[in-house]
C-alpha cells in the first residue's frame, strides 16, 4: 500500500476519534449510573487525542507531498 494511502487511513481514523464526543455518545454515556461521569470525561480525552493525531498526520501528509521545483 502506498505511504500516502496509509496516512489518509490514519487521518480518517483520527477524525473518527475526534467525533467520538458528539452529543449523542456523550449523553448516552453520561447517564450510566456510577461510572457515567468518568466515561464522559474519557470520551473528551479520546476526542482531544483524535484532534491532535489528525493535525499530526495531516502535517506528515503535506510534508510527504511537498515538492520544491
Kinemage of the C-alpha trace (Angstrom):
@kinemage 1
@onewidth
@group {chain A} dominant
@subgroup {mainchain}
@vectorlist {calphas} color= white
{ca unk a 1} P 0.000 0.000 0.000
{ca unk a 2} L 1.215 3.486 -0.832
{ca unk a 3} L 2.533 5.651 2.024
{ca unk a 4} L 0.023 8.396 1.162
{ca unk a 5} L -2.819 5.895 1.394
{ca unk a 6} L -1.636 4.769 4.826
{ca unk a 7} L -1.507 8.392 6.002
{ca unk a 8} L -5.011 9.002 4.665
{ca unk a 9} L -6.279 5.976 6.597
{ca unk a 10} L -4.605 7.328 9.746
{ca unk a 11} L -6.264 10.710 9.185
{ca unk a 12} L -9.661 9.046 8.732
{ca unk a 13} L -9.225 7.091 11.967
{ca unk a 14} L -8.166 10.226 13.806
{ca unk a 15} L -11.213 12.129 12.554
{ca unk a 16} L -13.447 9.310 13.787
{ca unk a 17} L -11.746 9.553 17.195
{ca unk a 18} L -12.346 13.307 17.145
{ca unk a 19} L -16.059 12.797 16.544
{ca unk a 20} L -16.457 10.359 19.443
{ca unk a 21} L -17.502 13.122 21.833
{ca unk a 22} L -20.543 14.074 19.759
{ca unk a 23} L -23.606 14.822 21.845
{ca unk a 24} L -25.381 11.531 21.150
{ca unk a 25} L -22.478 9.469 22.515
{ca unk a 26} L -21.816 11.882 25.361
{ca unk a 27} L -25.434 11.926 26.562
{ca unk a 28} L -25.725 8.147 26.288
{ca unk a 29} L -22.634 7.513 28.371
{ca unk a 30} L -23.182 10.379 30.814
{ca unk a 31} L -26.384 8.884 32.241
{ca unk a 32} L -24.927 5.460 33.095
{ca unk a 33} L -25.092 5.143 36.883
{ca unk a 34} L -21.874 5.248 38.931
{ca unk a 35} L -19.394 5.469 36.039
{ca unk a 36} L -21.106 7.816 33.585
{ca unk a 37} L -19.184 10.919 34.611
{ca unk a 38} L -15.824 9.181 34.259
{ca unk a 39} L -16.740 7.672 30.905
{ca unk a 40} L -17.886 11.041 29.569
{ca unk a 41} L -14.598 12.622 30.655
{ca unk a 42} L -12.760 9.758 28.963
{ca unk a 43} L -14.662 10.475 25.729
{ca unk a 44} L -13.479 14.088 25.817
{ca unk a 45} L -9.895 12.951 26.400
{ca unk a 46} L -10.049 10.476 23.491
{ca unk a 47} L -11.543 13.172 21.288
{ca unk a 48} L -8.693 15.547 22.138
{ca unk a 49} L -6.171 12.853 21.219
{ca unk a 50} L -8.022 12.396 17.913
{ca unk a 51} L -7.721 16.104 17.111
{ca unk a 52} L -4.000 16.079 17.882
{ca unk a 53} L -3.445 12.975 15.743
{ca unk a 54} L -5.442 14.485 12.872
{ca unk a 55} L -3.218 17.557 12.869
{ca unk a 56} L -0.057 15.438 13.135
{ca unk a 57} L -0.940 13.081 10.284
{ca unk a 58} L -2.113 15.979 8.098
{ca unk a 59} L 1.240 17.694 8.537
{ca unk a 60} L 3.023 14.435 7.690
{ca unk a 61} L 0.931 14.055 4.528
{ca unk a 62} L 1.683 17.620 3.470
{ca unk a 63} L 5.428 17.130 4.100
{ca unk a 64} L 5.419 13.909 2.050
{ca unk a 65} L 3.804 15.600 -0.946
{ca unk a 66} L 5.610 18.931 -0.743
{ca unk a 67} L 7.744 19.384 -3.829
{ca unk a 68} L 10.210 22.178 -4.454
{ca unk a 69} L 10.696 22.832 -8.141
